Amino acid sequence: MDNTLNMISELLKKNKMSKIEFLTNLNLSKSAWSSWVRGETATYKDHIPEIAKIFNVSSDYLFGIEQKEKPAAERSELINKILTVCDGLPEDKQTELLNYAKYLVAKDK
């Protein structure tokens, strides 16, 4: 199970939400969770914005970028747009985008 799934699992426990209730909120089948855990699919990544809303956390928190919970509502509209675009990318492209963002920050220092 990858870090994002571990984070979702922890949030399920913290919020006392069953996996079935969680999957129902996302309009997904009951078998989706097990296919994610087995690594057969990673379709949960397509639902990161909705998952963040369910748990009232940011997408960054789910990806392990932020160390503490922070409601998505506290982010600027531009940041939310960037995260939405990033959520649609495969993991290798997300890493590439993150590295480029870090480069831009370092360049401006």
C-alpha positions in Angstrom: 0.0 0.0 0.0 1.5 3.4 -0.9 1.7 6.4 1.3 -1.4 8.1 0.0 -3.5 5.0 0.7 -1.9 4.7 4.2 -3.0 8.3 4.8 -6.5 7.6 3.6 -6.7 4.6 5.8 -5.6 6.6 8.8 -8.2 9.3 8.0 -10.9 6.5 7.8 -9.9 5.4 11.3 -9.7 8.9 12.7 -13.1 9.8 11.3 -14.6 6.4 12.2 -15.7 5.9 8.6 -16.0 2.5 7.1 -14.4 1.7 3.8 -17.8 0.9 2.3 -19.2 4.3 3.4 -16.1 6.0 2.0 -16.3 4.1 -1.4 -20.1 4.9 -1.5 -19.3 8.6 -1.1 -17.1 8.3 -4.1 -19.6 6.2 -6.1 -17.1 3.4 -6.4 -17.6 -0.3 -6.0 -16.8 -2.2 -2.8 -14.0 -4.0 -4.6 -12.1 -0.8 -5.4 -10.2 -0.7 -2.1 -8.8 -4.2 -2.4 -7.7 -3.5 -5.9 -5.9 -0.4 -4.7 -4.2 -2.2 -1.9 -3.1 -5.0 -4.1 -1.6 -2.5 -6.5 -3.8 -3.6 -9.4 -5.1 0.0 -9.9 -4.5 3.4 -8.6 -7.8 5.0 -9.5 -8.0 6.6 -6.1 -5.7 9.2 -7.5 -8.4 10.3 -9.9 -10.5 11.1 -6.8 -8.0 13.0 -4.7 -10.0 16.3 -4.7 -13.2 14.5 -3.6 -11.3 12.5 -1.0 -9.7 15.7 0.4 -13.2 17.2 0.7 -14.6 14.2 2.4 -11.9 14.4 5.2 -11.6 18.3 5.1 -7.9 18.1 4.3 -5.7 19.4 1.5 -4.5 17.3 -1.4 -1.0 18.0 -0.2 -1.8 16.3 3.1 -3.1 13.2 1.3 0.1 13.0 -0.7 2.3 13.5 2.4 3.6 16.9 1.2 2.1 18.7 4.2 2.8 17.2 7.6 -0.3 18.6 9.3 -3.9 18.6 8.3 -4.9 21.8 6.7 -8.4 22.4 5.2 -8.4 22.8 1.5 -10.6 25.9 2.0 -7.5 27.7 3.4 -5.7 27.4 0.1 -5.9 30.1 -2.6 -7.9 29.5 -5.7 -4.8 29.4 -7.8 -3.2 26.7 -5.5 -6.4 24.6 -5.7 -6.3 24.9 -9.6 -2.6 23.8 -9.6 -3.5 20.8 -7.3 -6.4 19.8 -9.5 -4.1 19.7 -12.6 -1.5 17.9 -10.6 -4.0 15.3 -9.4 -4.7 14.4 -13.0 -1.1 13.6 -13.8 0.6 10.2 -13.4 2.9 9.9 -10.3 6.1 10.3 -12.3 4.8 13.6 -13.8 3.7 14.8 -10.4 7.2 14.2 -9.1 8.6 16.1 -12.2 6.2 19.0 -11.5 7.2 19.1 -7.8 10.9 19.2 -8.7 10.3 22.0 -11.2 8.4 24.0 -8.5 11.3 23.5 -6.1 13.7 24.7 -8.8 11.6 27.8 -9.3 11.6 28.5 -5.5 15.3 28.1 -5.2 15.9 30.2 -8.3 14.1 33.1 -6.7 16.1 33.1 -3.5 
